[in-house]
Amino acid sequence: MSVPTAVPRVVIIGAGVAGASAARRVRDLLGDCVEIIVLEAAGHVGGRARRIPFAGTMIEVGGTLLHSSNRLLAAALAESGLGVVGSDDVELRGIIPGLGVWTGAAFALEATGGSDSVNVALLARYGGQPLQQLVALVSETLAGFESLYARLERGERFTSPAQLIAAAGLGRFIESSLAELLFEAGVSRQLIDELCTGIVRNMYNQDSRMLALPGIVGLIGAGLAGGSLYGVDGGNDRLVASMLDRARAIVRLDAKAESIGFDRSVAVAGADTLSADAVIVATPLTDSGIRFDPPLAVPHIPYQHVHVTLAAGRPAPQYFGHE
């Protein structure tokens, strides 16, 4: 049995970008008259955005780049006063100067020396029309996401992620694979198999058979729709921590939510049960293991769990056919 609180309480499950954004929004809407508690199963905030020490330096191991089109994170960053790194405009509609495409046996494409040489190499390898179709589709996706800002400002609300995606005009992106969507748009199989697959393998450890929506988001993140890419100086998790601080949220780490009761009580593994006036689940339900009373029908969504081994060293040029 949970104990009622004197002040209205909102419990947020998950201290990643979603949880921090929710905490910030709740504070903006309700002001000082609410207590915000954020439960995080891990021992750190940030979710996938995390830096770790390795080989004498600090590296981002997830959520590495932010895109300039994300107005909400840009606003949070401006409020935080944190610095940015790598904020130069992306050249060649986003392809950074210097590019190599490795097929697993040989380099299909190599270009160094700036964006002009990359342009020439891409055009020679893939042709102008397929590249134009690729950029057009990725840009269309980004425009769809950007159109949601006006809807939110008008007060529109969405009852499900699928409804929000449909409102952005991207409904077919959750019904097709990345390869199917690109091929239908006129992108050549060669361009899909080499450049696009190389990008999503690097980001998701998946190939072009993955779902189209996250695949295209990955291509946006590679800069194919222009804009700029940047990170937070000192680590992107610092932005999440800043958002939680500004929300004056009480953050409990190593606190895994086990169940949510009909009275909105939240049972924490090995700890107390929290009463709440509202509960926000800001972590993927399918993967959370949270039990609901009464039971909640959670659709099964297959997740790709990526395991990464970090190795310090210098690649052998001979392996790649170089002296």
C-alpha positions in Angstrom: 0.0 0.0 0.0 1.4 3.4 -1.0 1.2 6.4 1.3 -0.6 9.5 -0.1 1.6 12.6 -0.6 0.9 16.1 0.5 2.0 17.5 -2.8 0.9 16.1 -6.1 3.6 13.8 -7.4 4.5 12.7 -10.9 6.7 9.6 -11.2 8.7 9.3 -14.5 10.3 6.0 -15.4 13.5 6.5 -17.4 16.2 9.1 -17.1 17.1 9.3 -20.8 16.2 12.1 -23.2 12.5 11.1 -23.1 12.4 11.1 -19.3 14.3 14.4 -19.0 12.0 16.0 -21.7 8.9 14.8 -19.8 10.2 16.2 -16.5 11.0 19.5 -18.1 7.5 19.7 -19.7 5.7 18.7 -16.5 7.6 21.5 -14.6 6.8 24.0 -17.3 3.1 23.1 -17.2 2.6 22.8 -13.4 5.2 25.0 -11.9 6.2 24.6 -8.3 3.1 22.8 -7.1 4.3 19.3 -8.1 7.0 16.9 -7.0 8.8 15.1 -9.9 10.5 11.8 -9.2 12.5 10.1 -11.9 13.3 6.4 -11.6 16.3 5.1 -13.5 17.2 1.4 -13.6 20.8 2.1 -14.6 23.4 3.8 -12.5 23.6 6.9 -14.6 21.3 9.4 -16.4 21.3 9.9 -20.2 20.0 6.5 -21.4 21.8 5.7 -24.6 23.7 9.0 -24.4 26.8 8.1 -22.4 30.5 8.7 -22.4 33.0 6.2 -21.0 36.8 6.3 -20.6 38.7 4.1 -23.1 42.3 4.0 -24.3 43.2 7.2 -22.6 40.3 9.3 -23.8 36.5 9.7 -23.4 34.3 8.4 -26.1 30.5 8.5 -26.8 29.1 5.0 -26.9 25.6 5.9 -27.9 23.4 8.9 -28.9 26.6 10.4 -30.4 25.2 13.3 -32.5 22.4 15.8 -32.3 20.9 17.3 -35.5 20.2 21.0 -35.8 16.6 20.4 -36.8 15.7 19.1 -33.3 14.3 22.4 -32.0 13.3 21.0 -28.6 16.8 19.7 -27.8 18.3 22.9 -29.2 16.2 25.0 -26.9 17.2 22.8 -23.9 20.8 23.2 -24.9 20.5 27.0 -25.1 18.9 27.0 -21.6 21.7 24.8 -20.2 24.5 27.1 -21.2 26.6 24.0 -22.2 29.0 24.3 -25.1 28.9 22.3 -28.3 31.5 20.5 -30.5 31.4 19.8 -34.2 28.8 22.3 -35.0 30.0 23.3 -38.5 27.5 23.1 -41.3 27.6 19.7 -43.0 28.9 20.0 -46.6 27.5 18.2 -49.7 24.0 17.9 -48.3 25.6 16.4 -45.3 28.3 14.0 -46.6 31.4 15.0 -44.6 34.6 15.5 -46.5 36.5 12.2 -46.7 34.5 9.1 -47.4 35.2 5.4 -47.8 32.7 2.6 -48.5 34.1 -0.9 -47.5 32.2 -3.9 -48.7 33.9 -6.4 -46.5 36.3 -7.4 -49.2 37.4 -4.2 -50.9 36.7 -0.4 -51.0 33.9 0.3 -53.3 34.6 4.0 -53.0 37.4 6.1 -51.6 37.5 9.9 -51.6 39.6 12.3 -49.6 40.5 15.9 -50.0 37.2 17.7 -49.3 33.6 17.8 -50.4 34.4 18.3 -54.1 36.3 15.1 -54.4 33.6 13.3 -52.5 31.0 14.7 -54.8 32.9 13.5 -57.9 33.4 10.0 -56.4 29.8 9.6 -55.5 28.5 10.8 -58.9 31.0 8.5 -60.7 30.0 5.5 -58.6 26.3 5.9 -58.2 25.1 8.4 -60.8 23.2 11.7 -60.3 19.7 10.5 -60.4 19.9 7.8 -57.7 21.7 10.3 -55.4 19.1 12.9 -56.0 16.3 10.5 -55.2 18.0 9.4 -52.0 18.5 13.0 -50.8 14.9 13.9 -51.8 13.5 11.0 -49.7 15.7 11.7 -46.7 14.8 15.4 -46.9 11.1 14.6 -47.2 11.4 12.6 -44.0 13.1 15.4 -42.1 10.4 17.9 -43.4 7.7 15.6 -42.1 9.3 15.5 -38.6 9.7 19.3 -38.7 6.0 19.8 -39.6 5.1 18.4 -36.2 6.4 21.5 -34.4 3.6 23.6 -35.8 1.0 21.0 -34.8 2.3 20.9 -31.3 2.3 24.6 -31.0 -1.4 24.6 -32.1 -2.1 22.2 -29.2 -2.6 19.0 -31.2 -2.1 15.8 -29.2 -1.5 12.2 -30.4 -2.8 9.1 -28.7 -0.1 6.8 -30.1 3.3 7.0 -31.8 1.7 5.6 -34.9 -0.8 8.5 -35.0 2.1 11.0 -34.6 4.0 9.4 -37.4 1.0 9.4 -39.7 0.4 13.1 -38.9 4.0 13.7 -40.1 3.1 12.0 -43.4 5.4 9.1 -42.7 2.9 6.3 -42.1 4.4 4.1 -44.8 7.8 4.3 -43.1 6.6 1.9 -40.4 5.2 -0.5 -42.9 8.2 -1.1 -45.1 11.8 -2.0 -44.8 14.5 0.6 -45.5 15.5 -1.2 -48.7 11.9 -1.4 -50.0 11.3 2.3 -49.4 14.5 3.4 -51.0 14.0 1.1 -54.0 10.5 2.4 -54.5 11.8 6.0 -54.5 14.2 5.2 -57.3 17.4 4.7 -55.3 19.6 2.1 -57.1 20.3 -1.2 -55.5 24.0 -0.5 -55.6 23.6 2.8 -53.7 21.4 1.0 -51.1 23.7 -1.9 -50.6 26.9 0.1 -50.3 26.4 3.6 -49.0 23.0 3.3 -47.2 23.7 -0.1 -45.7 27.2 1.1 -44.6 25.6 4.0 -42.7 22.9 2.0 -40.9 25.3 -0.8 -40.1 27.5 1.7 -38.4 24.6 3.2 -36.4 22.4 0.2 -35.7 24.4 -2.9 -36.6 21.6 -3.8 -39.0 21.4 -3.8 -42.8 18.8 -2.3 -45.2 16.2 -4.9 -44.2 15.6 -2.9 -41.0 12.4 -0.9 -40.6 12.4 2.2 -42.8 11.7 4.8 -40.2 14.8 4.4 -38.0 16.8 3.6 -41.1 15.9 7.0 -42.7 16.5 8.7 -39.3 20.0 7.2 -39.5 20.5 8.7 -42.9 19.4 12.1 -41.6 21.9 11.7 -38.8 24.6 11.0 -41.5 23.8 14.4 -42.8 22.0 13.4 -46.1 19.3 16.1 -45.5 21.8 18.8 -44.7 21.7 20.8 -41.5 24.4 20.5 -39.0 25.5 17.8 -36.6 27.0 18.5 -33.2 27.6 17.1 -29.7 27.5 18.6 -26.2 30.9 19.5 -25.0 31.9 17.0 -22.3 29.2 14.5 -23.3 25.6 14.5 -24.5 24.5 13.0 -21.2 25.3 16.4 -19.7 22.3 17.9 -21.5 20.0 15.2 -20.1 21.4 15.9 -16.6 20.9 19.7 -17.1 17.3 19.1 -18.2 16.6 17.1 -15.1 18.3 19.7 -12.9 16.2 22.5 -14.5 13.1 20.5 -13.9 14.1 20.2 -10.2 13.5 16.5 -10.5 14.4 14.0 -7.7 16.5 11.4 -9.6 16.8 7.9 -8.2 19.5 5.8 -9.9 19.6 2.0 -9.7 15.9 2.1 -9.1 14.1 -0.3 -11.4 10.3 0.0 -11.6 8.8 -3.4 -11.3 5.1 -2.7 -11.4 2.5 0.1 -11.7 -0.8 -0.4 -9.7 -4.3 0.5 -10.5 -3.9 3.4 -8.0 -0.8 4.6 -9.9 1.5 3.3 -7.2 5.0 2.3 -8.5 6.8 -0.6 -6.9 10.6 -0.2 -7.0 12.8 -3.4 -7.0 14.3 -3.9 -3.5 12.9 -0.6 -2.3 9.7 1.2 -1.3 6.5 1.6 -3.3 5.9 5.2 -4.4 2.4 6.7 -4.6 1.8 9.0 -7.5 -0.9 11.2 -9.0 0.5 10.5 -12.5 3.0 8.1 -14.0 4.9 8.6 -17.2 6.7 5.6 -18.7 9.6 7.1 -20.7 11.3 3.8 -21.5 10.3 1.2 -24.2 7.5 -0.8 -22.6 8.3 -4.0 -24.5 11.8 -4.1 -23.0 11.0 -2.8 -19.6 9.5 -5.8 -17.8 7.1 -3.6 -16.0 3.9 -5.3 -14.8 0.6 -3.4 -14.8 -2.5 -3.9 -12.6 -4.8 -4.3 -14.3 -2.7 -5.9 -17.0 -1.9 -3.7 -19.9 -1.8 -5.2 -23.4 1.7 -4.2 -24.6 2.3 -5.0 -28.3 5.4 -7.0 -28.9 8.0 -5.0 -30.8 11.2 -6.8 -31.7 14.3 -4.9 -30.6 17.8 -5.3 -32.0 20.2 -5.6 -29.1 23.6 -4.4 -30.2 26.7 -5.7 -28.5 29.9 -3.8 -29.2 33.5 -4.7 -28.5 35.9 -1.7 -28.3 39.5 -2.3 -29.4 42.4 0.1 -29.1 45.0 0.0 -31.9 45.7 1.0 -35.5 44.2 -0.9 -38.4 46.7 -2.6 -40.7 46.7 -0.9 -44.1 47.6 -4.1 -45.8 44.2 -5.6 -44.8 42.5 -2.9 -46.7 44.7 -3.3 -49.8 46.9 -0.3 -49.0 50.6 0.1 -48.4 
